[in-house]
């Protein structure tokens, strides 16, 4: 009996191969695809992916993120790769203090735990650390950590824990990323430990300049409701402070999240789920940002769009094949549970 290949190379197909397949579907040989036709196909493929985002919620583009919120601030500009929000939770957690902070490479460690982002623990050498010791017999299980930078800096952080405040072990690596001044970035601890002390340590050569570090637990998520533009505009006092209970996403050129009431001091984080814009079709040697099982549908959709340009007699047939294929994958790539995703109105 013949053996299978043992490889999965077709799970990642270059853009150029998809384009050539689409041209073959409309009767144009790959030998006659000049650069202008390649560029035309890439434009059509980008438009096809945008069309998919308008037609349905694509599960592979659903992501979750945290948003740092500030006392009295009700509007927040969201990343430009966000297409829509599907759910928002108000996250509360307890900041564990009553211990002793320490900073390597100079720096005033207590400034990173004083709940004042206008002060900072500013070190004088790279690859330092800032730790917090809860003391012997006061071990804590920390499962939610926030870091507020005092400058626009790219940090490569590792979170570590210690049972004796002397020997340190890795808890979680935070991938290198940009931190903006006085914006808290939050991280879930995927495998919490019970430990006496915790610290963040820079590993990429940057010098720590940190306004606040939050070693938190007792995490609680409370959903807040989506309202229409009309309803949001009816609230008479947009600056009312309290527990945020509703949100309205203004999907303009910049996506702006409006929350109401504006947060009072004890609320500092939202957890939100969102639909991410799919990446552009890049170089012909790259792949497109879709699951491999959707390649046939993408090729049929592209074939239809190219037929409109170069072989109109085949367009109706290819449209029918493409729509049938799209309907099948649209059904299979939806969740098999009761779900309601409310789009903003107005």
Short mmCIF file of the C-alpha atoms (twelve columns), coordinates in Angstrom:
data_MODEL
# 
_entry.id   MODEL 
# 
loop_
_atom_site.group_PDB 
_atom_site.id 
_atom_site.type_symbol 
_atom_site.label_atom_id 
_atom_site.label_alt_id 
_atom_site.label_comp_id 
_atom_site.label_asym_id 
_atom_site.label_seq_id 
_atom_site.Cartn_x 
_atom_site.Cartn_y 
_atom_site.Cartn_z 
_atom_site.pdbx_PDB_model_num 
ATOM 1   C CA . UNK A 1   0.000   0.000  0.000   1 
ATOM 2   C CA . UNK A 2   1.511   3.395  -0.974  1 
ATOM 3   C CA . UNK A 3   2.493   5.617  1.926   1 
ATOM 4   C CA . UNK A 4   1.316   9.211  2.325   1 
ATOM 5   C CA . UNK A 5   3.677   12.147 1.823   1 
ATOM 6   C CA . UNK A 6   4.134   12.896 5.513   1 
ATOM 7   C CA . UNK A 7   4.297   16.613 4.725   1 
ATOM 8   C CA . UNK A 8   1.833   19.506 5.016   1 
ATOM 9   C CA . UNK A 9   3.350   22.012 2.597   1 
ATOM 10  C CA . UNK A 10  0.004   22.792 0.976   1 
ATOM 11  C CA . UNK A 11  -1.174  24.293 4.266   1 
ATOM 12  C CA . UNK A 12  0.764   27.411 3.223   1 
ATOM 13  C CA . UNK A 13  0.489   28.359 -0.450  1 
ATOM 14  C CA . UNK A 14  2.219   31.384 -1.960  1 
ATOM 15  C CA . UNK A 15  0.044   34.184 -3.326  1 
ATOM 16  C CA . UNK A 16  1.507   33.732 -6.808  1 
ATOM 17  C CA . UNK A 17  0.311   30.109 -7.009  1 
ATOM 18  C CA . UNK A 18  -3.235  31.111 -6.052  1 
ATOM 19  C CA . UNK A 19  -3.191  33.832 -8.709  1 
ATOM 20  C CA . UNK A 20  -1.917  31.465 -11.396 1 
ATOM 21  C CA . UNK A 21  -4.601  28.922 -10.482 1 
ATOM 22  C CA . UNK A 22  -7.279  31.624 -10.793 1 
ATOM 23  C CA . UNK A 23  -6.020  32.682 -14.218 1 
ATOM 24  C CA . UNK A 24  -6.026  29.080 -15.398 1 
ATOM 25  C CA . UNK A 25  -9.686  28.870 -14.295 1 
ATOM 26  C CA . UNK A 26  -10.565 31.626 -16.780 1 
ATOM 27  C CA . UNK A 27  -8.496  30.142 -19.592 1 
ATOM 28  C CA . UNK A 28  -5.333  32.219 -19.343 1 
ATOM 29  C CA . UNK A 29  -2.137  30.188 -19.325 1 
ATOM 30  C CA . UNK A 30  0.489   31.031 -16.670 1 
ATOM 31  C CA . UNK A 31  2.917   31.622 -19.548 1 
ATOM 32  C CA . UNK A 32  0.853   34.659 -20.589 1 
ATOM 33  C CA . UNK A 33  0.514   36.359 -17.185 1 
ATOM 34  C CA . UNK A 34  2.509   39.553 -17.506 1 
ATOM 35  C CA . UNK A 35  3.330   41.774 -14.468 1 
ATOM 36  C CA . UNK A 36  0.274   43.967 -15.036 1 
ATOM 37  C CA . UNK A 37  -2.027  40.952 -14.700 1 
ATOM 38  C CA . UNK A 38  -0.274  39.901 -11.476 1 
ATOM 39  C CA . UNK A 39  -0.812  43.372 -10.012 1 
ATOM 40  C CA . UNK A 40  -4.457  43.349 -11.122 1 
ATOM 41  C CA . UNK A 41  -4.998  39.980 -9.433  1 
ATOM 42  C CA . UNK A 42  -3.396  41.135 -6.199  1 
ATOM 43  C CA . UNK A 43  -5.705  44.168 -6.083  1 
ATOM 44  C CA . UNK A 44  -8.714  41.932 -6.678  1 
ATOM 45  C CA . UNK A 45  -7.572  39.535 -3.947  1 
ATOM 46  C CA . UNK A 46  -7.312  42.411 -1.457  1 
ATOM 47  C CA . UNK A 47  -10.838 43.524 -2.348  1 
ATOM 48  C CA . UNK A 48  -12.071 39.941 -2.011  1 
ATOM 49  C CA . UNK A 49  -10.718 39.712 1.560   1 
ATOM 50  C CA . UNK A 50  -12.377 43.032 2.445   1 
ATOM 51  C CA . UNK A 51  -15.626 41.690 1.027   1 
ATOM 52  C CA . UNK A 52  -15.360 38.637 3.286   1 
ATOM 53  C CA . UNK A 53  -15.043 40.908 6.325   1 
ATOM 54  C CA . UNK A 54  -18.216 42.749 5.334   1 
ATOM 55  C CA . UNK A 55  -20.188 39.548 4.753   1 
ATOM 56  C CA . UNK A 56  -19.623 37.732 8.026   1 
ATOM 57  C CA . UNK A 57  -17.603 37.402 11.206  1 
ATOM 58  C CA . UNK A 58  -14.503 35.390 10.313  1 
ATOM 59  C CA . UNK A 59  -13.621 33.304 13.361  1 
ATOM 60  C CA . UNK A 60  -9.904  33.213 12.593  1 
ATOM 61  C CA . UNK A 61  -9.788  37.014 12.868  1 
ATOM 62  C CA . UNK A 62  -11.366 37.151 16.341  1 
ATOM 63  C CA . UNK A 63  -8.892  38.283 18.992  1 
ATOM 64  C CA . UNK A 64  -8.937  39.535 22.593  1 
ATOM 65  C CA . UNK A 65  -7.066  42.444 24.120  1 
ATOM 66  C CA . UNK A 66  -6.926  44.653 27.195  1 
ATOM 67  C CA . UNK A 67  -7.481  48.395 27.247  1 
ATOM 68  C CA . UNK A 68  -6.108  50.537 30.040  1 
ATOM 69  C CA . UNK A 69  -8.752  53.069 31.116  1 
ATOM 70  C CA . UNK A 70  -8.299  56.253 33.123  1 
ATOM 71  C CA . UNK A 71  -10.373 57.970 35.780  1 
ATOM 72  C CA . UNK A 72  -12.847 60.352 34.144  1 
ATOM 73  C CA . UNK A 73  -11.858 59.465 30.563  1 
ATOM 74  C CA . UNK A 74  -14.707 58.203 28.382  1 
ATOM 75  C CA . UNK A 75  -13.173 57.994 24.872  1 
ATOM 76  C CA . UNK A 76  -10.343 55.767 23.640  1 
ATOM 77  C CA . UNK A 77  -8.825  55.463 20.151  1 
ATOM 78  C CA . UNK A 78  -8.428  51.804 19.223  1 
ATOM 79  C CA . UNK A 79  -5.783  50.204 16.949  1 
ATOM 80  C CA . UNK A 80  -6.235  50.741 13.209  1 
ATOM 81  C CA . UNK A 81  -6.259  46.964 12.597  1 
ATOM 82  C CA . UNK A 82  -9.554  46.633 14.503  1 
ATOM 83  C CA . UNK A 83  -12.630 46.154 12.328  1 
ATOM 84  C CA . UNK A 84  -15.347 45.673 14.939  1 
ATOM 85  C CA . UNK A 85  -15.877 44.875 18.617  1 
ATOM 86  C CA . UNK A 86  -17.944 41.836 19.567  1 
ATOM 87  C CA . UNK A 87  -17.832 41.991 23.378  1 
ATOM 88  C CA . UNK A 88  -16.531 44.214 26.182  1 
ATOM 89  C CA . UNK A 89  -15.970 43.308 29.835  1 
ATOM 90  C CA . UNK A 90  -15.076 45.585 32.688  1 
ATOM 91  C CA . UNK A 91  -12.225 43.823 34.470  1 
ATOM 92  C CA . UNK A 92  -11.556 44.365 38.149  1 
ATOM 93  C CA . UNK A 93  -8.652  42.933 40.117  1 
ATOM 94  C CA . UNK A 94  -6.877  43.429 43.419  1 
ATOM 95  C CA . UNK A 95  -3.418  44.951 43.567  1 
ATOM 96  C CA . UNK A 96  -1.354  43.126 46.139  1 
ATOM 97  C CA . UNK A 97  0.839   45.500 48.164  1 
ATOM 98  C CA . UNK A 98  2.019   45.719 51.816  1 
ATOM 99  C CA . UNK A 99  5.413   44.362 50.842  1 
ATOM 100 C CA . UNK A 100 8.907   45.628 50.028  1 
ATOM 101 C CA . UNK A 101 9.895   46.761 46.484  1 
ATOM 102 C CA . UNK A 102 13.478  46.558 45.221  1 
ATOM 103 C CA . UNK A 103 15.190  47.910 42.101  1 
ATOM 104 C CA . UNK A 104 18.492  46.866 40.577  1 
ATOM 105 C CA . UNK A 105 20.659  49.358 38.649  1 
ATOM 106 C CA . UNK A 106 19.606  52.235 40.910  1 
ATOM 107 C CA . UNK A 107 16.090  53.624 40.561  1 
ATOM 108 C CA . UNK A 108 13.554  54.281 43.324  1 
ATOM 109 C CA . UNK A 109 11.585  51.025 43.474  1 
ATOM 110 C CA . UNK A 110 8.729   52.375 45.584  1 
ATOM 111 C CA . UNK A 111 7.811   54.748 42.727  1 
ATOM 112 C CA . UNK A 112 6.656   51.740 40.688  1 
ATOM 113 C CA . UNK A 113 4.111   50.792 43.355  1 
ATOM 114 C CA . UNK A 114 2.778   54.158 44.609  1 
ATOM 115 C CA . UNK A 115 -0.307  54.382 42.349  1 
ATOM 116 C CA . UNK A 116 1.066   57.593 40.837  1 
ATOM 117 C CA . UNK A 117 2.075   57.423 37.182  1 
ATOM 118 C CA . UNK A 118 3.813   60.803 37.374  1 
ATOM 119 C CA . UNK A 119 6.630   59.198 39.399  1 
ATOM 120 C CA . UNK A 120 8.860   56.418 38.092  1 
ATOM 121 C CA . UNK A 121 11.531  53.894 38.929  1 
ATOM 122 C CA . UNK A 122 14.210  55.023 36.476  1 
ATOM 123 C CA . UNK A 123 17.288  52.812 36.322  1 
ATOM 124 C CA . UNK A 124 20.743  53.860 35.127  1 
ATOM 125 C CA . UNK A 125 21.859  50.699 33.290  1 
ATOM 126 C CA . UNK A 126 20.295  48.204 30.877  1 
ATOM 127 C CA . UNK A 127 18.825  44.770 31.634  1 
ATOM 128 C CA . UNK A 128 17.726  45.566 35.160  1 
ATOM 129 C CA . UNK A 129 14.847  44.264 37.251  1 
ATOM 130 C CA . UNK A 130 12.190  45.570 39.629  1 
ATOM 131 C CA . UNK A 131 10.868  43.176 42.279  1 
ATOM 132 C CA . UNK A 132 8.282   43.048 45.043  1 
ATOM 133 C CA . UNK A 133 8.687   40.892 48.151  1 
ATOM 134 C CA . UNK A 134 5.544   40.078 50.135  1 
ATOM 135 C CA . UNK A 135 7.602   38.701 52.988  1 
ATOM 136 C CA . UNK A 136 8.064   35.298 54.573  1 
ATOM 137 C CA . UNK A 137 4.740   33.583 55.172  1 
ATOM 138 C CA . UNK A 138 2.841   35.975 52.886  1 
ATOM 139 C CA . UNK A 139 3.020   34.143 49.562  1 
ATOM 140 C CA . UNK A 140 0.668   35.331 46.826  1 
ATOM 141 C CA . UNK A 141 -0.743  33.821 43.640  1 
ATOM 142 C CA . UNK A 142 -0.489  36.553 41.000  1 
ATOM 143 C CA . UNK A 143 -2.457  36.014 37.773  1 
ATOM 144 C CA . UNK A 144 -2.770  39.486 36.199  1 
ATOM 145 C CA . UNK A 145 0.134   41.889 35.692  1 
ATOM 146 C CA . UNK A 146 0.227   45.447 34.381  1 
ATOM 147 C CA . UNK A 147 3.276   47.496 33.369  1 
ATOM 148 C CA . UNK A 148 3.208   51.271 32.825  1 
ATOM 149 C CA . UNK A 149 6.242   52.761 31.135  1 
ATOM 150 C CA . UNK A 150 7.458   56.279 31.880  1 
ATOM 151 C CA . UNK A 151 8.751   56.668 28.309  1 
ATOM 152 C CA . UNK A 152 8.153   55.388 24.800  1 
ATOM 153 C CA . UNK A 153 10.414  52.332 24.943  1 
ATOM 154 C CA . UNK A 154 10.611  48.851 23.492  1 
ATOM 155 C CA . UNK A 155 10.981  46.316 26.295  1 
ATOM 156 C CA . UNK A 156 11.675  42.580 26.221  1 
ATOM 157 C CA . UNK A 157 10.445  41.443 29.614  1 
ATOM 158 C CA . UNK A 158 10.447  38.229 31.568  1 
ATOM 159 C CA . UNK A 159 8.289   37.749 34.662  1 
ATOM 160 C CA . UNK A 160 9.941   35.741 37.418  1 
ATOM 161 C CA . UNK A 161 8.956   34.450 40.848  1 
ATOM 162 C CA . UNK A 162 10.811  33.385 43.979  1 
ATOM 163 C CA . UNK A 163 9.828   31.403 47.052  1 
ATOM 164 C CA . UNK A 164 12.669  32.891 49.133  1 
ATOM 165 C CA . UNK A 165 13.361  36.276 47.480  1 
ATOM 166 C CA . UNK A 166 16.789  35.007 46.462  1 
ATOM 167 C CA . UNK A 167 16.458  32.275 43.842  1 
ATOM 168 C CA . UNK A 168 14.389  33.267 40.825  1 
ATOM 169 C CA . UNK A 169 12.522  31.124 38.307  1 
ATOM 170 C CA . UNK A 170 10.819  31.999 35.038  1 
ATOM 171 C CA . UNK A 171 7.067   32.506 35.248  1 
ATOM 172 C CA . UNK A 172 6.286   33.942 31.808  1 
ATOM 173 C CA . UNK A 173 8.050   35.604 28.888  1 
ATOM 174 C CA . UNK A 174 6.527   38.777 27.450  1 
ATOM 175 C CA . UNK A 175 7.419   39.154 23.792  1 
ATOM 176 C CA . UNK A 176 9.292   42.294 22.796  1 
ATOM 177 C CA . UNK A 177 6.870   45.151 22.220  1 
ATOM 178 C CA . UNK A 178 6.568   48.917 22.318  1 
ATOM 179 C CA . UNK A 179 5.364   50.581 25.511  1 
ATOM 180 C CA . UNK A 180 3.891   54.072 25.346  1 
ATOM 181 C CA . UNK A 181 4.320   56.686 28.038  1 
ATOM 182 C CA . UNK A 182 1.839   56.233 30.900  1 
ATOM 183 C CA . UNK A 183 -0.202  53.589 29.086  1 
ATOM 184 C CA . UNK A 184 -0.574  50.388 31.090  1 
ATOM 185 C CA . UNK A 185 -0.206  47.125 29.187  1 
ATOM 186 C CA . UNK A 186 -1.807  44.119 30.872  1 
ATOM 187 C CA . UNK A 187 -0.857  40.448 30.751  1 
ATOM 188 C CA . UNK A 188 -2.618  37.293 31.924  1 
ATOM 189 C CA . UNK A 189 -0.382  34.865 33.779  1 
ATOM 190 C CA . UNK A 190 -1.109  31.570 32.054  1 
ATOM 191 C CA . UNK A 191 0.213   29.287 34.816  1 
ATOM 192 C CA . UNK A 192 0.100   31.157 38.152  1 
ATOM 193 C CA . UNK A 193 2.362   30.114 40.997  1 
ATOM 194 C CA . UNK A 194 2.191   30.751 44.739  1 
ATOM 195 C CA . UNK A 195 5.333   32.675 45.614  1 
ATOM 196 C CA . UNK A 196 6.792   35.099 48.096  1 
ATOM 197 C CA . UNK A 197 8.211   37.551 45.539  1 
ATOM 198 C CA . UNK A 198 7.737   38.553 41.901  1 
ATOM 199 C CA . UNK A 199 9.726   40.696 39.523  1 
ATOM 200 C CA . UNK A 200 9.948   41.942 35.963  1 
ATOM 201 C CA . UNK A 201 13.347  41.763 34.286  1 
ATOM 202 C CA . UNK A 202 14.474  43.350 31.015  1 
ATOM 203 C CA . UNK A 203 16.369  41.005 28.690  1 
ATOM 204 C CA . UNK A 204 16.725  42.960 25.439  1 
ATOM 205 C CA . UNK A 205 19.183  45.687 26.392  1 
ATOM 206 C CA . UNK A 206 16.711  48.450 27.306  1 
ATOM 207 C CA . UNK A 207 16.955  50.470 30.517  1 
ATOM 208 C CA . UNK A 208 13.866  50.186 32.691  1 
ATOM 209 C CA . UNK A 209 11.949  53.427 33.255  1 
ATOM 210 C CA . UNK A 210 8.716   52.255 34.834  1 
ATOM 211 C CA . UNK A 211 5.902   54.315 36.328  1 
ATOM 212 C CA . UNK A 212 3.816   51.484 37.744  1 
ATOM 213 C CA . UNK A 213 3.860   47.701 38.088  1 
ATOM 214 C CA . UNK A 214 0.659   45.893 39.038  1 
ATOM 215 C CA . UNK A 215 0.959   42.415 40.565  1 
ATOM 216 C CA . UNK A 216 -2.745  41.566 40.818  1 
ATOM 217 C CA . UNK A 217 -5.165  38.735 41.544  1 
ATOM 218 C CA . UNK A 218 -8.885  38.285 42.350  1 
ATOM 219 C CA . UNK A 219 -9.748  38.929 38.700  1 
ATOM 220 C CA . UNK A 220 -13.436 39.476 37.908  1 
ATOM 221 C CA . UNK A 221 -14.911 40.224 34.466  1 
ATOM 222 C CA . UNK A 222 -18.295 41.968 34.216  1 
ATOM 223 C CA . UNK A 223 -19.913 42.408 30.780  1 
ATOM 224 C CA . UNK A 224 -20.976 45.871 29.680  1 
ATOM 225 C CA . UNK A 225 -23.665 46.435 27.060  1 
ATOM 226 C CA . UNK A 226 -23.399 47.755 23.522  1 
ATOM 227 C CA . UNK A 227 -25.670 50.677 22.642  1 
ATOM 228 C CA . UNK A 228 -26.428 52.513 19.426  1 
ATOM 229 C CA . UNK A 229 -25.068 55.917 18.528  1 
ATOM 230 C CA . UNK A 230 -28.541 57.373 19.074  1 
ATOM 231 C CA . UNK A 231 -28.851 55.960 22.596  1 
ATOM 232 C CA . UNK A 232 -25.338 57.022 23.581  1 
ATOM 233 C CA . UNK A 233 -26.028 60.602 22.455  1 
ATOM 234 C CA . UNK A 234 -29.143 60.746 24.655  1 
ATOM 235 C CA . UNK A 235 -27.132 60.496 27.882  1 
ATOM 236 C CA . UNK A 236 -27.118 64.055 29.276  1 
ATOM 237 C CA . UNK A 237 -23.863 63.927 31.274  1 
ATOM 238 C CA . UNK A 238 -21.077 62.248 29.298  1 
ATOM 239 C CA . UNK A 239 -18.574 63.010 32.100  1 
ATOM 240 C CA . UNK A 240 -20.462 61.240 34.870  1 
ATOM 241 C CA . UNK A 241 -18.033 59.037 36.823  1 
ATOM 242 C CA . UNK A 242 -18.850 55.593 38.155  1 
ATOM 243 C CA . UNK A 243 -18.783 51.973 37.066  1 
ATOM 244 C CA . UNK A 244 -18.805 51.803 33.231  1 
ATOM 245 C CA . UNK A 245 -21.903 49.933 32.096  1 
ATOM 246 C CA . UNK A 246 -22.292 50.635 28.353  1 
ATOM 247 C CA . UNK A 247 -20.115 51.173 25.307  1 
ATOM 248 C CA . UNK A 248 -20.567 52.628 21.852  1 
ATOM 249 C CA . UNK A 249 -18.028 52.030 19.075  1 
ATOM 250 C CA . UNK A 250 -17.740 54.971 16.704  1 
ATOM 251 C CA . UNK A 251 -16.406 53.365 13.516  1 
ATOM 252 C CA . UNK A 252 -15.013 56.360 11.693  1 
ATOM 253 C CA . UNK A 253 -11.604 56.736 10.091  1 
ATOM 254 C CA . UNK A 254 -10.331 56.069 13.606  1 
ATOM 255 C CA . UNK A 255 -12.300 53.594 15.711  1 
ATOM 256 C CA . UNK A 256 -13.199 55.331 18.979  1 
ATOM 257 C CA . UNK A 257 -14.574 53.394 21.934  1 
ATOM 258 C CA . UNK A 258 -16.941 55.447 24.070  1 
ATOM 259 C CA . UNK A 259 -17.748 54.143 27.560  1 
ATOM 260 C CA . UNK A 260 -20.242 55.458 30.093  1 
ATOM 261 C CA . UNK A 261 -20.163 56.285 32.907  1 
ATOM 262 C CA . UNK A 262 -16.523 57.315 32.717  1 
ATOM 263 C CA . UNK A 263 -14.380 55.214 35.077  1 
ATOM 264 C CA . UNK A 264 -13.993 56.123 38.703  1 
ATOM 265 C CA . UNK A 265 -10.622 55.482 40.280  1 
ATOM 266 C CA . UNK A 266 -11.109 51.779 41.115  1 
ATOM 267 C CA . UNK A 267 -11.662 50.775 37.459  1 
ATOM 268 C CA . UNK A 268 -8.578  50.633 35.240  1 
ATOM 269 C CA . UNK A 269 -8.985  47.916 32.618  1 
ATOM 270 C CA . UNK A 270 -11.351 46.655 29.932  1 
ATOM 271 C CA . UNK A 271 -11.137 43.254 28.295  1 
ATOM 272 C CA . UNK A 272 -12.558 43.311 24.785  1 
ATOM 273 C CA . UNK A 273 -12.991 40.852 21.927  1 
ATOM 274 C CA . UNK A 274 -12.654 42.208 18.424  1 
ATOM 275 C CA . UNK A 275 -12.583 41.264 14.768  1 
ATOM 276 C CA . UNK A 276 -9.173  42.040 13.307  1 
ATOM 277 C CA . UNK A 277 -8.714  43.402 9.805   1 
ATOM 278 C CA . UNK A 278 -7.023  40.793 7.633   1 
ATOM 279 C CA . UNK A 279 -3.519  41.623 6.507   1 
ATOM 280 C CA . UNK A 280 -2.964  42.956 2.989   1 
ATOM 281 C CA . UNK A 281 -1.892  40.618 0.237   1 
ATOM 282 C CA . UNK A 282 1.855   41.124 0.318   1 
ATOM 283 C CA . UNK A 283 4.676   39.816 -1.821  1 
ATOM 284 C CA . UNK A 284 3.819   37.096 -4.312  1 
ATOM 285 C CA . UNK A 285 6.048   34.705 -2.357  1 
ATOM 286 C CA . UNK A 286 4.031   35.258 0.852   1 
ATOM 287 C CA . UNK A 287 0.757   33.641 1.896   1 
ATOM 288 C CA . UNK A 288 -2.580  35.277 2.666   1 
ATOM 289 C CA . UNK A 289 -3.948  35.435 6.200   1 
ATOM 290 C CA . UNK A 290 -6.656  32.767 5.932   1 
ATOM 291 C CA . UNK A 291 -6.914  29.099 6.987   1 
ATOM 292 C CA . UNK A 292 -5.693  26.755 4.263   1 
ATOM 293 C CA . UNK A 293 -9.129  25.126 3.885   1 
ATOM 294 C CA . UNK A 294 -10.325 28.441 2.426   1 
ATOM 295 C CA . UNK A 295 -7.805  28.458 -0.423  1 
ATOM 296 C CA . UNK A 296 -10.298 26.856 -2.889  1 
ATOM 297 C CA . UNK A 297 -12.913 29.508 -2.044  1 
ATOM 298 C CA . UNK A 298 -10.353 32.294 -2.395  1 
ATOM 299 C CA . UNK A 299 -9.267  30.959 -5.797  1 
ATOM 300 C CA . UNK A 300 -12.877 30.744 -7.010  1 
ATOM 301 C CA . UNK A 301 -13.609 34.260 -5.758  1 
ATOM 302 C CA . UNK A 302 -10.508 35.595 -7.449  1 
ATOM 303 C CA . UNK A 303 -11.358 33.681 -10.639 1 
ATOM 304 C CA . UNK A 304 -14.759 35.373 -10.698 1 
ATOM 305 C CA . UNK A 305 -13.266 38.849 -10.241 1 
ATOM 306 C CA . UNK A 306 -10.647 38.222 -12.941 1 
ATOM 307 C CA . UNK A 307 -13.294 36.861 -15.310 1 
ATOM 308 C CA . UNK A 308 -15.155 40.161 -15.015 1 
ATOM 309 C CA . UNK A 309 -12.015 41.850 -16.338 1 
ATOM 310 C CA . UNK A 310 -10.579 39.387 -18.830 1 
ATOM 311 C CA . UNK A 311 -13.226 36.780 -19.743 1 
ATOM 312 C CA . UNK A 312 -16.764 38.092 -19.038 1 
ATOM 313 C CA . UNK A 313 -18.406 35.061 -20.674 1 
ATOM 314 C CA . UNK A 314 -17.256 32.892 -17.745 1 
ATOM 315 C CA . UNK A 315 -18.233 35.350 -14.999 1 
ATOM 316 C CA . UNK A 316 -21.754 34.035 -14.257 1 
ATOM 317 C CA . UNK A 317 -20.604 30.428 -13.999 1 
ATOM 318 C CA . UNK A 318 -17.701 31.319 -11.725 1 
ATOM 319 C CA . UNK A 319 -19.894 33.556 -9.602  1 
ATOM 320 C CA . UNK A 320 -22.226 30.612 -8.928  1 
ATOM 321 C CA . UNK A 321 -19.340 28.286 -8.056  1 
ATOM 322 C CA . UNK A 322 -17.759 30.878 -5.802  1 
ATOM 323 C CA . UNK A 323 -20.991 31.697 -3.932  1 
ATOM 324 C CA . UNK A 324 -21.705 28.006 -3.368  1 
ATOM 325 C CA . UNK A 325 -18.197 27.468 -1.997  1 
ATOM 326 C CA . UNK A 326 -18.402 30.588 0.176   1 
ATOM 327 C CA . UNK A 327 -21.741 29.551 1.687   1 
ATOM 328 C CA . UNK A 328 -20.304 26.161 2.652   1 
ATOM 329 C CA . UNK A 329 -17.227 27.551 4.402   1 
ATOM 330 C CA . UNK A 330 -19.208 30.409 5.949   1 
ATOM 331 C CA . UNK A 331 -21.400 27.832 7.669   1 
ATOM 332 C CA . UNK A 332 -18.539 25.579 8.740   1 
ATOM 333 C CA . UNK A 333 -16.516 28.500 10.122  1 
ATOM 334 C CA . UNK A 334 -19.277 29.735 12.410  1 
ATOM 335 C CA . UNK A 335 -19.608 28.605 16.021  1 
ATOM 336 C CA . UNK A 336 -21.996 25.713 16.594  1 
ATOM 337 C CA . UNK A 337 -23.577 27.447 19.584  1 
ATOM 338 C CA . UNK A 338 -26.250 30.053 20.074  1 
ATOM 339 C CA . UNK A 339 -24.510 33.402 19.689  1 
ATOM 340 C CA . UNK A 340 -25.647 36.966 19.143  1 
ATOM 341 C CA . UNK A 341 -23.210 39.575 17.872  1 
ATOM 342 C CA . UNK A 342 -24.812 43.011 17.912  1 
ATOM 343 C CA . UNK A 343 -23.459 45.439 15.359  1 
ATOM 344 C CA . UNK A 344 -23.480 49.131 16.347  1 
ATOM 345 C CA . UNK A 345 -26.482 50.989 14.978  1 
ATOM 346 C CA . UNK A 346 -26.852 54.510 13.754  1 
# 
